[in-house]
Structures are given as C-alpha cells and as structure tokens.
Amino acid sequence: MAITKSMNISFSIQIYEKLSEISKEQNTTVTELVRNVVIQFLKEEEKNRVSKAIEEFALEFGGTEFDLDTELEEASEYNKSPYELGKDLFGKRGSGKGNLSKDYKYLLRNL
C-alpha cells in the first residue's frame, strides 16, 4: 500500500460549493475531485518541464555533433500523413474530365 500524506486546504465558500456541485455531477467526493485535479496538474507540469528541457537541448546543441535532427527526420519518414504516403498514386488514372470535383453535385443529380 502506498504511503500517503494528508493536507488541509481552505477554500472560499463559493469555490467549495462549486467543487461540491461538480463532485456530485461526477459521482465522486470533493477530496477525490481535488486529488484528480492535482494529479492532472502535476502531469502537465512534467510535460512542460520535459518540453522546456528539449527546447533548451535543441538551442544548445543545434548544429553540433549532438544535433538529433537527422535521426528525428529519418524517424519521421515512418510517420507520414496519408496524403504523403499515397501522393505518387493520386491522379494516375483520370477520366479526362476536369470538372468532376467542381461539378460533382450537378453531375450526380443528373445521372
């Protein structure tokens, strides 16, 4: 079992009433609601900390032997968009009619 530490937090009546209302809507307790909000906040802070560290690394080592752009660019080849993956196939077989995308509603109505 995890070791826990209790805290006592004071809220204004308005904030507590709003927390109470939300906790009832979510079928939970105010304590659990606040705990979840704090956990989410800590996760966001960790993401921000990591993003800042990456940005600082890029600023410090960009253009040096430690620059990761080459490896990242190669890795991104595996994460191409659907368009990028199929762009060499699009338009290979055409109808010869240049108005199909513009006039498709009219053409469908008049089949």
C-alpha positions as CSV (number, residue, x, y, z in Angstrom):
1,M,0.0,0.0,0.0
2,A,1.3,3.5,-0.9
3,I,2.3,5.8,1.9
4,T,0.2,9.0,1.9
5,K,0.4,12.4,3.5
6,S,-2.7,14.4,4.5
7,M,-3.2,18.1,3.8
8,N,-5.7,20.6,5.0
9,I,-6.7,23.1,2.3
10,S,-9.0,26.0,2.9
11,F,-11.3,27.3,0.1
12,S,-13.8,30.2,0.0
13,I,-17.4,29.1,0.4
14,Q,-18.1,29.8,-3.3
15,I,-15.2,27.6,-4.5
16,Y,-16.1,24.8,-2.1
17,E,-19.8,24.9,-3.3
18,K,-18.7,24.8,-6.9
19,L,-16.4,21.8,-6.2
20,S,-19.2,20.1,-4.3
21,E,-21.6,20.7,-7.2
22,I,-19.1,19.2,-9.7
23,S,-18.2,16.3,-7.5
24,K,-21.9,15.4,-7.2
25,E,-22.3,15.6,-11.0
26,Q,-19.3,13.3,-11.4
27,N,-20.5,11.0,-8.6
28,T,-17.3,11.4,-6.5
29,T,-16.2,13.3,-3.4
30,V,-14.7,16.7,-3.3
31,T,-11.5,15.2,-1.9
32,E,-11.2,12.8,-4.9
33,L,-12.0,15.6,-7.3
34,V,-9.3,17.8,-5.9
35,R,-6.9,14.9,-5.8
36,N,-7.5,14.2,-9.5
37,V,-7.1,17.8,-10.4
38,V,-3.7,18.0,-8.6
39,I,-2.6,14.8,-10.3
40,Q,-3.5,16.2,-13.7
41,F,-1.7,19.5,-12.9
42,L,1.4,17.5,-11.9
43,K,1.3,15.6,-15.2
44,E,1.0,18.8,-17.2
45,E,3.9,20.4,-15.2
46,E,6.0,17.3,-16.0
47,K,5.2,17.6,-19.7
48,N,6.1,21.3,-19.6
49,R,9.3,20.5,-17.9
50,V,10.3,17.9,-20.5
51,S,9.3,20.2,-23.3
52,K,11.4,23.0,-21.9
53,A,14.4,20.6,-21.4
54,I,14.1,19.5,-25.1
55,E,13.9,23.1,-26.3
56,E,17.0,24.0,-24.2
57,F,18.8,21.0,-25.6
58,A,17.9,22.0,-29.2
59,L,19.1,25.5,-28.6
60,E,22.4,24.4,-27.0
61,F,23.3,21.6,-29.4
62,G,21.6,22.5,-32.7
63,G,24.2,22.3,-35.5
64,T,26.7,20.3,-33.4
65,E,27.6,16.6,-33.4
66,F,24.8,16.1,-30.8
67,D,22.1,17.6,-33.1
68,L,19.3,15.0,-33.3
69,D,17.5,16.4,-36.3
70,T,18.9,13.8,-38.8
71,E,17.7,10.9,-36.6
72,L,14.4,12.6,-36.0
73,E,13.9,13.4,-39.6
74,E,14.6,9.8,-40.6
75,A,12.2,8.5,-37.9
76,S,9.5,10.9,-39.2
77,E,9.6,9.0,-42.5
78,Y,7.6,6.3,-40.7
79,N,5.0,8.8,-39.6
80,K,4.0,10.3,-42.9
81,S,0.4,11.6,-43.4
82,P,-2.0,9.5,-45.6
83,Y,-1.5,12.1,-48.4
84,E,2.3,11.8,-48.2
85,L,2.0,8.0,-48.4
86,G,-0.2,8.0,-51.5
87,K,0.7,11.2,-53.3
88,D,2.6,9.3,-56.0
89,L,-0.6,7.3,-56.7
90,F,-3.1,10.1,-56.9
91,G,-4.2,11.2,-60.3
92,K,-2.7,8.2,-62.1
93,R,-5.9,7.3,-63.8
94,G,-8.1,10.2,-64.8
95,S,-11.4,10.5,-66.5
96,G,-10.2,13.2,-68.7
97,K,-13.0,15.4,-67.3
98,G,-11.5,18.3,-65.4
99,N,-14.8,19.4,-63.8
100,L,-15.6,16.4,-61.7
101,S,-14.5,17.8,-58.3
102,K,-16.2,21.2,-59.0
103,D,-19.5,19.9,-60.5
104,Y,-19.9,16.6,-58.7
105,K,-23.3,17.6,-57.2
106,Y,-24.7,18.6,-60.5
107,L,-23.4,15.5,-62.2
108,L,-24.8,13.2,-59.5
109,R,-28.3,14.8,-59.7
110,N,-28.3,14.3,-63.5
111,L,-27.3,10.7,-63.7
